[in-house]
Amino acid sequence: MRRIWRRSLAARFIAFLLLALALSQAIGFLISWDERGHALRAAAKNEFFSRTASLALLLETTPPALRGEILQVSGTAYTRFWTTPQEPLDAAAWRDEAWVHLATPLPSLKPVEDGAGSLAPIAIASAAAPAGPAPRWKELSSHAWPLSRPARFAYLGEANGMGLAVRLDDGSWLNAAYAKSVPNGAWNRQSILSLLITAVALSAIAILAARGITRPMRRLAAAAELLGRGESVPPLPESGPDDIRHTAEAFNRMQARLQRFVDDRTRMLAAIGHDLRTPLTSLRLRAEFVSDPEVQEKMLATIEEIQTMTEAALAFAREEATVEDTRTVDLSALVESLCDDLAELGQQVVFLDGPRLNYRCRPDALRRAVRNLVENAVRYGERARVRLARTAESIEIVIEDDGPGVPDGDREQVFEPFFRMEHSRNRETGGVGLGLSIARTIARHHGGDVVLRNLERGMRASISLPLEARNEKRGTRN
């Protein structure tokens, strides 16, 4: 769960929306808890008054012999009606009689549980003993009672019980009792179903919203990764909300500025290299007229060294500004063919069989980086053993030799351009100190790096290349 929370924006949106839903439901429940109960009781009271008033008018227009049957058929699962010849004065005694009537089942009704979970009046009456303070009759006002004749009202005190006594035109009294528990709980089938439907709808909306946000973010992350690996990236679409659009615009501007910077530097170095050829040619011609052979040889050697360093610097700059297309290649075949070519030239290079790996890269540049390291190993360590290794997160091209290695203090400095150790492992070696710099530059353009490590006998140089999901999907042959 924690992994999904860290990696998925949709999961966070859903969690926050569901939390907001739960809080809103809880706050709404606290606010409406008491109001809902009052509203339900008021509705039940109004219905009870209207039903009793209608029954009173009906009894006054029918023969007295039919009143018993009318009262019996007018009773409901929660209401009972009966008549008395005298006015009910003692409210406590009337309450006891009302509970007896409520507990008496009607012929057409059975004591069952209703759809809301409320018990029938028989169960209510059997459990509700007349306890607490005695009820008191209250004369109903004209706006609360629909008839002009007097009526008395009393609360029974249990199960939302109510009692009503109405005088008829012949002097008798119509008595009505009502008892029904009003459910005031927030968690019932309807509320739970409504909450679930709302949660599902909000989750779907959150997923759509998160996808709309994460899609351009994933596109931006992929473009940034490709740009960091030196690949050509088409401009991102500048659309969507302002925040997303401004981010895409900033990335496109950054990419354009970087490209202009690299192009300007490459053109500048090319111009410097071109302009240096004229004075170098002039110096070479002047050196030809030097009469002292020893001085002439030193001057020509110096001029040659300057020219070599200039051409190497230009090559180094061109490598950083490379525009080679990136494609998927068989990395094992690429490295193996390079080792075979060097071995045919008489160099001590051996390729050790390993897994056959496909990788998306710039093959010519990567081949040059491996060649620089292999030639460096042969030059300073007599021979080179090359192999491929795969880890959980990267692919490594490993080159090992049998040389003396590199001092720990110089292990990073050897990657600086034109750096050569004061005490070289082979004083007769050539070069201007750009081989390792170019190799690391190429590796970093692929999102990896070059690492040197001394062994008990020899040194190990490793080109580490990131193993991305898109390379995984292209497959690995074993």
N, C-alpha and C positions, 0 to 999 in steps of 0.2 A: 504493500500500500504506500509506504514512504517513497519507494522508487517511482511509482506512478505519479505521486504528488510532485516530485522533483522534476520529472521529465515531461509531464503533460500539462499544457496550459488549459486544455479542455477540462481536465479533472479539477483543476483549481476553480475554473469558472463554475462548474457544476456544484462543487462543494460550497462556494460562497453564495450562489443563488439558493441552494437548498437551506443553508444556514439563515439567509434572509427570510426565506419562506417560513421556516420554523419560528423565527423570532416574531414575524408579523402575525402568525397564527396565535402564538402565545400572548402577545400584547392585545390582539383583538379579543381573545378569549377572556382575558382578565377584565377588559373594559365592558364586554357585553354579558359577563356571567350573571350579574345581579339583574341587569335590565331585561335579559331574556326570560328569567324566571318571573319577574313582575308582569311582563307582557303576556306570558302564557296564562298566568293566574287571572289577569284581567279579562282575557278572551274567554276563559272558561266561566268566569263569573257573569259576563254579559250574556253568554249563551244560556246559562242556567236561569237568569232572570227572564229572558225572552221566552224560554220554553214554559216556565211556570206561569207567566202572564197569559200566554196563549191557551194553556190548559184551563186556567181560571175562567176565561171567557167561554170556552167550550162547555165546561160543566154548567155554567149558568143558562145555557141555551138548550140543554138536553134534559130529558126526564130524570128524576132522582133515581129511578130503578136501574138506569144504565151507568150510573157513576162508577160503580165498582169495576165493571168491565173496562170502562174508559181509563180509570186509574191504573188498572193492571197492564193494559196494552201500552200505556204511555211510559211505563218504566223502561229504563235502559240498563246497560251493564254497570253504569256508575250513578244512576239516579233512581230514586223511589218517591212515589206520591201516595198520600193518603189524606183522609178528611177526619176532622174531629168536630163534635157539636159545640165545644166550648173553646174559648180563646186560650192558647197555650201561654201561661204566665211564667211557669218555672222553666228557665232555659236549660238548667242542668238535667232535669227529668226529661225534657223534650229531647236533649242530646242522646240520652240512653235509649229512648224509644227509637230515635233515628238510626242508631247503629244496629238495632235489632232488625229494622226494616231493610237496611242495606245488606245485612247478613242473610236475609231470607232470599233464596234464589227464585227467579221468575221461571215459570214453566217452560218458556222458550229459550232460556239462556243457560249456559254451562259455565262454571268457574274456570276460565282458561286465561292464559297470558296473552295480552294484546301485542300488536306488532311493535310497539315502542318499548316493550319489556315491562309494562306496568301490570300489576296484579289486578284481578277482578275484585269487586267490592267485598265478596265473601271472605277472601283471604285478608283483605285490608281490615275488615271489621273484626275478624277473629284475632288479629294481631294488635289492633289499636284499642286498648282498654281506655275508658274514659278517665284520663289522668290529667294533671295540671289544673290550672285555675278554671272555675266554672264559667261557661259562656254567659254572655249577657245579650239580651235582645237590643237591637238598634232599629229605630224607626227610619225607614228609607225616605229620602227627600224626593221631590217631584221629578227632578232631573235625572235621578238614578233609577227610578221605578217607572215603567211605561204606563201603568194604570193610575186612575185617580183615587181609588180606594186605598186605605192604609195597608201597609205590609211591614213585617218585621224580619230582620235579618240577623244571623249569628254565625260566627265561625266555630266549627266543631273542634278545631285544634289538631286534628290528625289527618294525614293523607290529603291535605288541601281540602278538608271537609267544609261544607257550607250548608246552612239551613235557612229555610224561608217559610214564613207563615202568612197567608193572604186571606182576608175575610171575604166570603162570598155574599151575594145579595140576599140569601135566605138566612143569614146569620151564622152559618157554619164556617169552618176554617179549612183552607187547603194547605196542607203541609208538604214541603219538598225538601229532600236531603240529597246532597251530592258529595261524592268522595272519589277522588282519583289522584294518584301521585303524578305530579308534573315532572317529567324527566328534564333535568337541567344540566346533564353531563355534556361535555364538549366532544367526547370520543364515542360516536355511534357509527353505524355502518355508513350513513350518508356523509358524515364529515370526513371519515377515513378515506372513503372512495374519492371524495372531492379533493382531499389533500394529495392522494396518490396521482390523480389525473393532472393536477397542477404541477406536481413535482416532475412527472414525465414530460409535460409540455415545456417547463423551464429547462430541463436537462437537454431536450432537443434544441431549444433556442440557444443554449449555452454552447453546445457542440458546433452549431452552425456559425455562431459568432467567433468561437475560438479558431475554427478552420479559416474563417475570413481574415483573421489576424495572423495566424501562424503560417499560412501559405506564403505571403510575401516575406515573412521573416525567414522561413526556410530557404526561399529563393535567394534572399540576401546572404544568408550564411553560406550557401553553396557557391555563390558568386565570389564572396570574400575568400573562400578556401581555394577556388580556382585561381583567383588573382594572386594569392600568396604563393601558389605553386608555379607562377610564371605563365599560366595559360591565358589565351585571349578570351575575354569575357564580353559578350554583347551587352549593351546598356540595359539596365533593368527598366521594366515598365513603370512610368511615373504616374500611378493612378491609385485610387483608394482614398481612405481618410487622410486628413492633413498630416498627421504624424507619420504614417506609412509613406505617403508621397514625399514628404520632406526628407525622410531617411533615404529613399531611393535616389532622390535628386542629389543628396550629399555624396552618396556612394559613386554615382556616375561622375560627379565633378572630381572627386578624389582620383578615380581611375584615369580620367582624362589628364589631370595634372601630373600623375605619376608617369604616364606614357610620354607626355611632353618633356618631363624632366629627363627621363632616360634617353629619349631621342636627342634632346639638346646636348646632353653630355657625350653621347656617342658621336654626334656630328663635330663637337668641339675636339674630342680626342682624335677623330679622323683628320680634322684640319691640322691639328698639331703634328700628327705623324707625317702628313703630306708636306707641311712646311719644313719639317726637320730634314727631309731628304735632300733639299737643295744645299743647306750648309754642310751636311755630312758629305755630300758629293764633292763640294768645294774643298773640305778638309782632306778628303782622300786624294784629290788631285795635288794639293799642296804637299801632302806627305810623300808623294812620288818624287818630288824634287829635293827631298832631304838627302844630303850626301852621306850622312852617318848611317850605316845599315842598322845598327842597334837601335838608335833613336827612331828611325823609320819604322822598324818592326813594332816598337812599343806604341807609336802613334796609330799605326794601322790596327793594332789589337784593341786600342782604346776606342777607336771609331767603330770597329766591328761590335764591340760590347755595347756601345750606345745604340747602335742600330738594332741589335738583337733585343735589348730591353724595350726599345720603342715599339717594335713589332709585337713583342709579348704583351706589353701594356694594352695595345690595340686589340689583341686577341682576347685578353681578359675582359675588356669593356664590351666587346661584341658578344661575349658569352653571357654577360649579365643582361644584355638587351636582346636576347635571342627571341625569335618569333617562330621557332619550329613548332609545327602542329603536334598536339598530344594525341596519342593513339594507344590502343591496347596491343601489347607485344608479348611474345613468349620470353620472359626475362631470363630463364635458364638457357635458352638457345642463344640469346644475344650475348651473354657473358661467356658461354662455352665457345662460340665462334671467335670472339676476341682472343681468348686464351689460345685457341688453335692457330690463329694468325701470328701471334707473338712467338709461339713455340716454333713455327716454321721459319721464323727469322733468327732462330738459334738461341732464343732466350729460355731460361729455365722456368717455365710456367706450366703448372698442372691444374686442371679443373677437376674437382671432386664431384662425383655424381650426387645429386640430391633431388628434392621435389621439383616437379615441373610446374612453374608458377606463371600465370598470366598477370600482367600489370599494366596499368595505364600510365604512360610516361612519354617523355620526349626521347626517343631511343638514341638519336645521334649524340645528344648532349650527355646522356647517361653513359653511353659507351665511352665517351671521351673521359668522363670522370673515373670510370673503372680502369681505363688504360693508364691514366696518370698515376693511380695508386699502384697498379701492377708494375709498371716500369720503375716507379720509385722503390718498390720492394726488391725488384731484381737488381737495381743499381746499387742499393745500399745493403741488401740482405742476401745476395747471391741467387736466391730463387724465390718463387711465389707459389703459394698453394691457395687456390680460389674455390670458394664454395658458397652455396646459398642456404640460408636458414630462415625459418619462419617462426615468429612468436605470436602471441595473442593479439598484438596491436601493430606489428610491423613485419616487414621483410628485410633481411640483412644480407648484404653482399660482403663476405668476409675475405680479406686478403692477409695471409700470414707469411712471414719471411724468417730467415735465420740470422738476421743482422744484430747489431748491438743495441738497437732500440733508440729511444729518444729520452733525454733527461726529463724528469717530471716538471722542472721549471720551464722548459721550452715546449711542452706538449701542446699548448694553445698558440704560442707565438709562432710556431712553424707554419701556421695557416695564414699569417699576414703576408700581403704581397711583397715580393722581392726580399723576403727574409731568408737568410742562410745562416745556419749555425756556425759559430766561430770555429768549433772543432767538428768538422764534418765527419760522418762515418766513412767517407771515402774522399780523400783530398783530391782525387783525380776526376771527380764527377763534374759534369757540366751543368747547364741550366742557369736560370736567373731567379729562381725561387718563386715561381708562379704555379707549379703543378698542383700542390696541395690547396692553394687558394682557389684555383679554378674548380677542383673536385668538390670542395665544400660549397662553393657558390652554386654549382649545379645541383648538389644534394638538397640544399636549402630551398632552391627554386622548386623542388619537388615536394617540399614540406618535410624533408628529413634532415639529416646531418651526417657528418663524418667524424668518427671518434677513433682516437689512437690509444692503444693499450700495450704496455710492455709485458712480454711473457717471460718465462724462465730462460728461454733461449729464442730470441727474436722479438718481433713486434707484430701486433694485429691491428689492421686498419679496417673499420667496418663502415659501410654506407647503409644507414638505417632509413628505410622508406616507409611512410605510414601506410598501414593496411586499412583502407577505407571500405565502407559498406558497398559502395558502387563497384569496387574491385572484387569484393567477395561475391557479388551477384554474378559476375562474369565467369566465375568458376575457377577451380584449381584442379589440374590433372596430376595424379599420383602414379 
